[in-house]
Amino acid sequence: MAEADQERDRPPVHRIIRSDGQQDGLTRQSFSSYDMAYEQLERYYGDLCCSDDDQIDYVIVEMNPPPAV
């Protein structure tokens, strides 16, 4: 199989990114699907109080999979 075909066949990696560009426990994880990342964010936001003081915003992004070794 050609290298380009192998690259295309690998599933995407999803990451959670902070709006302020910093890293934390959420941003250091990677997920095999958007849904898995979303569920992690749901758990995080569910544990927060209703206050939005100092709330950090997160987004889920699809990253290119790492090259095969």
MOPAC internal coordinates of N, CA, C and O (Angstrom, degrees):
PM7 1SCF
backbone

  N    0.0000 0     0.00 0     0.00 0    0    0    0
  C    1.4551 1     0.00 0     0.00 0    1    0    0
  C    1.5272 1   108.36 1     0.00 0    2    1    0
  O    1.2310 1   119.88 1   -43.18 1    3    2    1
  N    1.2934 1   117.83 1   136.82 1    3    2    1
  C    1.4585 1   122.42 1  -179.85 1    5    3    2
  C    1.5220 1   110.07 1   -67.83 1    6    5    3
  O    1.2310 1   120.90 1   -27.82 1    7    6    5
  N    1.3197 1   115.88 1   152.18 1    7    6    5
  C    1.4625 1   121.02 1  -178.22 1    9    7    6
  C    1.5284 1   111.68 1   -59.21 1   10    9    7
  O    1.2310 1   120.31 1   140.34 1   11   10    9
  N    1.3229 1   117.02 1   -39.66 1   11   10    9
  C    1.4705 1   120.58 1   179.11 1   13   11   10
  C    1.5269 1   110.65 1   -63.19 1   14   13   11
  O    1.2310 1   119.95 1   142.76 1   15   14   13
  N    1.3335 1   117.69 1   -37.24 1   15   14   13
  C    1.4582 1   120.87 1   178.27 1   17   15   14
  C    1.5211 1   110.91 1   -66.87 1   18   17   15
  O    1.2310 1   120.26 1   140.56 1   19   18   17
  N    1.3196 1   117.10 1   -39.44 1   19   18   17
  C    1.4611 1   120.92 1   178.63 1   21   19   18
  C    1.5248 1   110.30 1   -64.85 1   22   21   19
  O    1.2310 1   120.80 1   139.50 1   23   22   21
  N    1.3215 1   116.07 1   -40.50 1   23   22   21
  C    1.4637 1   120.83 1   178.78 1   25   23   22
  C    1.5253 1   110.20 1   -61.41 1   26   25   23
  O    1.2310 1   120.29 1   137.54 1   27   26   25
  N    1.3086 1   117.06 1   -42.46 1   27   26   25
  C    1.4530 1   122.17 1  -177.39 1   29   27   26
  C    1.5317 1   111.07 1   -70.28 1   30   29   27
  O    1.2310 1   119.97 1   149.57 1   31   30   29
  N    1.3298 1   117.66 1   -30.43 1   31   30   29
  C    1.4580 1   121.69 1  -177.21 1   33   31   30
  C    1.5252 1   113.65 1   -79.39 1   34   33   31
  O    1.2310 1   119.75 1   163.25 1   35   34   33
  N    1.3262 1   118.07 1   -16.75 1   35   34   33
  C    1.4619 1   120.57 1   179.45 1   37   35   34
  C    1.5218 1   110.15 1   -74.06 1   38   37   35
  O    1.2310 1   120.40 1   -42.49 1   39   38   37
  N    1.3169 1   116.85 1   137.51 1   39   38   37
  C    1.4669 1   119.20 1   179.66 1   41   39   38
  C    1.5296 1   110.57 1   -67.89 1   42   41   39
  O    1.2310 1   120.50 1   -29.32 1   43   42   41
  N    1.3232 1   116.65 1   150.68 1   43   42   41
  C    1.4588 1   119.78 1   178.54 1   45   43   42
  C    1.5205 1   111.06 1   -69.07 1   46   45   43
  O    1.2310 1   120.97 1   -22.68 1   47   46   45
  N    1.2904 1   115.76 1   157.32 1   47   46   45
  C    1.4582 1   123.29 1   176.36 1   49   47   46
  C    1.5204 1   106.77 1  -108.42 1   50   49   47
  O    1.2310 1   120.52 1   -47.04 1   51   50   49
  N    1.3193 1   116.61 1   132.96 1   51   50   49
  C    1.4614 1   121.53 1   179.16 1   53   51   50
  C    1.5211 1   108.96 1  -108.79 1   54   53   51
  O    1.2310 1   121.37 1   -42.08 1   55   54   53
  N    1.3163 1   114.99 1   137.92 1   55   54   53
  C    1.4594 1   121.69 1   179.46 1   57   55   54
  C    1.5181 1   109.04 1  -126.95 1   58   57   55
  O    1.2310 1   121.21 1   -25.92 1   59   58   57
  N    1.3145 1   115.29 1   154.08 1   59   58   57
  C    1.4636 1   122.07 1   174.22 1   61   59   58
  C    1.5240 1   106.20 1  -101.57 1   62   61   59
  O    1.2310 1   120.98 1   -50.99 1   63   62   61
  N    1.3210 1   115.72 1   129.01 1   63   62   61
  C    1.4593 1   122.00 1  -177.29 1   65   63   62
  C    1.5224 1   108.96 1  -118.39 1   66   65   63
  O    1.2310 1   120.78 1   -42.28 1   67   66   65
  N    1.3366 1   116.11 1   137.72 1   67   66   65
  C    1.4606 1   121.09 1   176.08 1   69   67   66
  C    1.5244 1   110.19 1   -82.91 1   70   69   67
  O    1.2310 1   120.51 1   -33.46 1   71   70   69
  N    1.3172 1   116.63 1   146.54 1   71   70   69
  C    1.4605 1   121.06 1   179.94 1   73   71   70
  C    1.5333 1   112.22 1   -67.22 1   74   73   71
  O    1.2310 1   120.12 1   155.81 1   75   74   73
  N    1.3323 1   117.38 1   -24.19 1   75   74   73
  C    1.4638 1   119.87 1  -179.77 1   77   75   74
  C    1.5314 1   112.78 1   -93.36 1   78   77   75
  O    1.2310 1   120.27 1  -177.05 1   79   78   77
  N    1.3320 1   117.09 1     2.95 1   79   78   77
  C    1.4618 1   121.12 1   176.47 1   81   79   78
  C    1.5211 1   115.17 1    79.87 1   82   81   79
  O    1.2310 1   119.57 1   177.28 1   83   82   81
  N    1.3150 1   118.43 1    -2.72 1   83   82   81
  C    1.4636 1   121.94 1   179.43 1   85   83   82
  C    1.5260 1   109.92 1   -78.90 1   86   85   83
  O    1.2310 1   120.99 1   -10.80 1   87   86   85
  N    1.3360 1   115.71 1   169.20 1   87   86   85
  C    1.4642 1   120.33 1   176.64 1   89   87   86
  C    1.5169 1   110.29 1  -115.45 1   90   89   87
  O    1.2310 1   121.77 1   -28.73 1   91   90   89
  N    1.3144 1   114.22 1   151.27 1   91   90   89
  C    1.4548 1   121.44 1   175.79 1   93   91   90
  C    1.5266 1   108.12 1  -152.86 1   94   93   91
  O    1.2310 1   120.39 1    12.04 1   95   94   93
  N    1.2975 1   116.86 1  -167.96 1   95   94   93
  C    1.4599 1   120.88 1  -178.13 1   97   95   94
  C    1.5204 1   113.98 1   -60.05 1   98   97   95
  O    1.2310 1   120.12 1   145.90 1   99   98   97
  N    1.3149 1   117.37 1   -34.10 1   99   98   97
  C    1.4680 1   120.58 1   178.41 1  101   99   98
  C    1.5241 1   111.49 1   -72.22 1  102  101   99
  O    1.2310 1   120.14 1   138.59 1  103  102  101
  N    1.3161 1   117.35 1   -41.41 1  103  102  101
  C    1.4614 1   120.55 1  -174.60 1  105  103  102
  C    1.5279 1   112.55 1   -76.00 1  106  105  103
  O    1.2310 1   119.98 1   164.75 1  107  106  105
  N    1.3057 1   117.65 1   -15.25 1  107  106  105
  C    1.4701 1   120.37 1   179.59 1  109  107  106
  C    1.5307 1   112.25 1   -85.34 1  110  109  107
  O    1.2310 1   120.35 1   173.52 1  111  110  109
  N    1.3162 1   116.94 1    -6.48 1  111  110  109
  C    1.4595 1   121.25 1  -179.30 1  113  111  110
  C    1.5259 1   110.44 1   -93.82 1  114  113  111
  O    1.2310 1   121.17 1   -24.28 1  115  114  113
  N    1.3103 1   115.37 1   155.72 1  115  114  113
  C    1.4636 1   120.58 1   170.70 1  117  115  114
  C    1.5196 1   107.91 1  -127.80 1  118  117  115
  O    1.2310 1   121.09 1   -27.56 1  119  118  117
  N    1.3157 1   115.53 1   152.44 1  119  118  117
  C    1.4612 1   121.53 1  -173.39 1  121  119  118
  C    1.5132 1   109.57 1  -130.08 1  122  121  119
  O    1.2310 1   120.64 1   -32.03 1  123  122  121
  N    1.3111 1   116.39 1   147.97 1  123  122  121
  C    1.4611 1   120.41 1  -178.85 1  125  123  122
  C    1.5212 1   112.34 1   -83.07 1  126  125  123
  O    1.2310 1   120.04 1   170.80 1  127  126  125
  N    1.3374 1   117.54 1    -9.20 1  127  126  125
  C    1.4583 1   119.95 1   177.45 1  129  127  126
  C    1.5258 1   109.77 1  -149.06 1  130  129  127
  O    1.2310 1   121.68 1   -21.91 1  131  130  129
  N    1.3201 1   114.39 1   158.09 1  131  130  129
  C    1.4663 1   120.78 1   175.84 1  133  131  130
  C    1.5251 1   109.67 1   -60.63 1  134  133  131
  O    1.2310 1   120.63 1   137.47 1  135  134  133
  N    1.3278 1   116.39 1   -42.53 1  135  134  133
  C    1.4643 1   120.87 1  -177.84 1  137  135  134
  C    1.5221 1   112.47 1   -59.89 1  138  137  135
  O    1.2310 1   120.43 1   140.60 1  139  138  137
  N    1.3186 1   116.77 1   -39.40 1  139  138  137
  C    1.4673 1   119.89 1   178.88 1  141  139  138
  C    1.5266 1   110.58 1   -65.22 1  142  141  139
  O    1.2310 1   120.29 1   137.87 1  143  142  141
  N    1.3162 1   117.05 1   -42.13 1  143  142  141
  C    1.4689 1   120.49 1   177.94 1  145  143  142
  C    1.5229 1   110.07 1   -64.81 1  146  145  143
  O    1.2310 1   120.52 1   138.37 1  147  146  145
  N    1.3273 1   116.62 1   -41.63 1  147  146  145
  C    1.4596 1   121.40 1   179.96 1  149  147  146
  C    1.5302 1   111.01 1   -62.04 1  150  149  147
  O    1.2310 1   120.48 1   137.47 1  151  150  149
  N    1.3177 1   116.69 1   -42.53 1  151  150  149
  C    1.4676 1   120.25 1   178.68 1  153  151  150
  C    1.5264 1   111.14 1   -61.75 1  154  153  151
  O    1.2310 1   120.47 1   141.95 1  155  154  153
  N    1.3237 1   116.71 1   -38.05 1  155  154  153
  C    1.4632 1   120.02 1   177.75 1  157  155  154
  C    1.5317 1   110.57 1   -64.43 1  158  157  155
  O    1.2310 1   120.47 1   137.93 1  159  158  157
  N    1.3305 1   116.71 1   -42.07 1  159  158  157
  C    1.4658 1   120.00 1   177.06 1  161  159  158
  C    1.5165 1   111.58 1   -65.27 1  162  161  159
  O    1.2310 1   119.92 1   141.99 1  163  162  161
  N    1.3114 1   117.76 1   -38.01 1  163  162  161
  C    1.4659 1   120.98 1   176.67 1  165  163  162
  C    1.5226 1   110.94 1   -59.38 1  166  165  163
  O    1.2310 1   120.82 1   136.42 1  167  166  165
  N    1.3262 1   116.04 1   -43.58 1  167  166  165
  C    1.4736 1   119.67 1   178.26 1  169  167  166
  C    1.5271 1   110.40 1   -63.39 1  170  169  167
  O    1.2310 1   120.66 1   137.32 1  171  170  169
  N    1.3273 1   116.34 1   -42.68 1  171  170  169
  C    1.4704 1   120.71 1  -179.88 1  173  171  170
  C    1.5232 1   110.25 1   -61.48 1  174  173  171
  O    1.2310 1   120.23 1   126.87 1  175  174  173
  N    1.3343 1   117.16 1   -53.13 1  175  174  173
  C    1.4617 1   120.53 1  -178.14 1  177  175  174
  C    1.5202 1   111.85 1   -66.73 1  178  177  175
  O    1.2310 1   119.54 1   150.10 1  179  178  177
  N    1.3223 1   118.48 1   -29.90 1  179  178  177
  C    1.4503 1   121.84 1   178.25 1  181  179  178
  C    1.5171 1   112.37 1   -67.04 1  182  181  179
  O    1.2310 1   120.53 1   152.95 1  183  182  181
  N    1.3338 1   116.58 1   -27.05 1  183  182  181
  C    1.4588 1   121.02 1   179.83 1  185  183  182
  C    1.5270 1   112.76 1   -82.43 1  186  185  183
  O    1.2310 1   119.97 1   168.66 1  187  186  185
  N    1.3285 1   117.67 1   -11.34 1  187  186  185
  C    1.4570 1   121.01 1  -179.08 1  189  187  186
  C    1.5145 1   110.85 1   -82.00 1  190  189  187
  O    1.2310 1   121.72 1   -28.02 1  191  190  189
  N    1.2884 1   114.32 1   151.98 1  191  190  189
  C    1.4569 1   120.37 1   173.69 1  193  191  190
  C    1.5339 1   108.66 1   -71.66 1  194  193  191
  O    1.2310 1   120.31 1   -11.45 1  195  194  193
  N    1.2807 1   117.00 1   168.55 1  195  194  193
  C    1.4744 1   121.52 1  -178.90 1  197  195  194
  C    1.5209 1   112.70 1   -68.10 1  198  197  195
  O    1.2310 1   119.60 1   167.56 1  199  198  197
  N    1.2924 1   118.38 1   -12.44 1  199  198  197
  C    1.4591 1   121.95 1  -179.52 1  201  199  198
  C    1.5222 1   110.68 1   -70.72 1  202  201  199
  O    1.2310 1   120.84 1   -38.52 1  203  202  201
  N    1.3266 1   116.00 1   141.48 1  203  202  201
  C    1.4549 1   119.36 1   177.47 1  205  203  202
  C    1.5238 1   111.33 1  -105.43 1  206  205  203
  O    1.2310 1   120.11 1  -163.25 1  207  206  205
  N    1.3348 1   117.40 1    16.75 1  207  206  205
  C    1.4624 1   121.22 1   176.50 1  209  207  206
  C    1.5220 1   109.89 1   -63.09 1  210  209  207
  O    1.2310 1   120.89 1   -51.80 1  211  210  209
  N    1.3142 1   115.91 1   128.20 1  211  210  209
  C    1.4669 1   122.04 1   177.44 1  213  211  210
  C    1.5249 1   113.06 1    55.50 1  214  213  211
  O    1.2310 1   120.07 1  -152.04 1  215  214  213
  N    1.3107 1   117.47 1    27.96 1  215  214  213
  C    1.4642 1   120.49 1   179.22 1  217  215  214
  C    1.5244 1   109.48 1   -73.22 1  218  217  215
  O    1.2310 1   120.74 1   -45.54 1  219  218  217
  N    1.3096 1   116.19 1   134.46 1  219  218  217
  C    1.4574 1   122.68 1   178.46 1  221  219  218
  C    1.5194 1   107.80 1   -99.04 1  222  221  219
  O    1.2310 1   120.91 1   -44.19 1  223  222  221
  N    1.3158 1   115.86 1   135.81 1  223  222  221
  C    1.4559 1   120.08 1   177.72 1  225  223  222
  C    1.5193 1   109.85 1   -92.30 1  226  225  223
  O    1.2310 1   121.01 1   -36.17 1  227  226  225
  N    1.3118 1   115.67 1   143.83 1  227  226  225
  C    1.4528 1   122.97 1   179.41 1  229  227  226
  C    1.5187 1   109.54 1  -124.63 1  230  229  227
  O    1.2310 1   120.76 1   -29.75 1  231  230  229
  N    1.3204 1   116.16 1   150.25 1  231  230  229
  C    1.4599 1   121.99 1   172.15 1  233  231  230
  C    1.5206 1   107.67 1  -131.63 1  234  233  231
  O    1.2310 1   121.07 1   -24.70 1  235  234  233
  N    1.3181 1   115.56 1   155.30 1  235  234  233
  C    1.4703 1   121.76 1   176.97 1  237  235  234
  C    1.5106 1   107.49 1  -104.88 1  238  237  235
  O    1.2310 1   120.74 1   -50.70 1  239  238  237
  N    1.3162 1   116.18 1   129.30 1  239  238  237
  C    1.4621 1   120.84 1   179.62 1  241  239  238
  C    1.5216 1   109.76 1  -125.25 1  242  241  239
  O    1.2310 1   121.30 1   -29.92 1  243  242  241
  N    1.3295 1   115.12 1   150.08 1  243  242  241
  C    1.4521 1   121.22 1   175.41 1  245  243  242
  C    1.5151 1   108.03 1   -93.58 1  246  245  243
  O    1.2310 1   120.91 1   -55.08 1  247  246  245
  N    1.3069 1   115.87 1   124.92 1  247  246  245
  C    1.4638 1   121.51 1  -179.30 1  249  247  246
  C    1.5241 1   108.78 1  -102.49 1  250  249  247
  O    1.2310 1   120.83 1   -25.69 1  251  250  249
  N    1.3177 1   116.02 1   154.31 1  251  250  249
  C    1.4629 1   119.54 1   171.66 1  253  251  250
  C    1.5137 1   108.73 1   -66.43 1  254  253  251
  O    1.2310 1   119.80 1   -42.51 1  255  254  253
  N    1.3035 1   117.99 1   137.49 1  255  254  253
  C    1.4592 1   119.27 1   178.73 1  257  255  254
  C    1.5213 1   110.67 1   -64.61 1  258  257  255
  O    1.2310 1   120.12 1   -30.73 1  259  258  257
  N    1.3129 1   117.37 1   149.27 1  259  258  257
  C    1.4574 1   119.86 1   178.63 1  261  259  258
  C    1.5196 1   110.59 1   -64.92 1  262  261  259
  O    1.2310 1   120.13 1   -29.12 1  263  262  261
  N    1.3066 1   117.36 1   150.88 1  263  262  261
  C    1.4758 1   119.33 1   179.69 1  265  263  262
  C    1.5228 1   111.23 1   -65.04 1  266  265  263
  O    1.2310 1   121.28 1   -31.53 1  267  266  265
  N    1.3163 1   115.16 1   148.47 1  267  266  265
  C    1.4638 1   120.46 1   177.81 1  269  267  266
  C    1.5221 1   109.14 1   -70.27 1  270  269  267
  O    1.2310 1   121.17 1   -33.79 1  271  270  269
  N    1.2944 1   115.36 1   146.21 1  271  270  269
  C    1.4653 1   119.53 1  -179.19 1  273  271  270
  C    1.5033 1   110.60 1  -102.69 1  274  273  271
  O    1.2310 1   120.10 1   180.00 1  275  274  273

